[in-house]
């Protein structure tokens, strides 16, 4: 026979896993120094401008 599942414990365990993944994402976003964030933003802007410059106007 199968063991009964405590739904409350399962719900709490799932919430704990989701909270840990959200915390990991927040650490990535908010854990970077300002210089690194600015550099990443500048590189993204440069790439966006380079792509926009190569588009054809029809």
C-alpha positions, 0 to 999 in steps of 0.5 A: 500500500502507498504511504499517505502524503501530507499535502501541507508538507508538500505545499510548504516544500514546493514553496521553499524550493520556489523561494530558493530559486527566486533568491538565487535570481535576486542574488544575480541581479542585485549582487553585481557591483555597479561598475559591472552592471553599467558595463553590461548595460553599455555593451547591450546598448552598443550591440542594439545600436550596431544591429539597428545600424545594419537594418535595411530601410525598405 
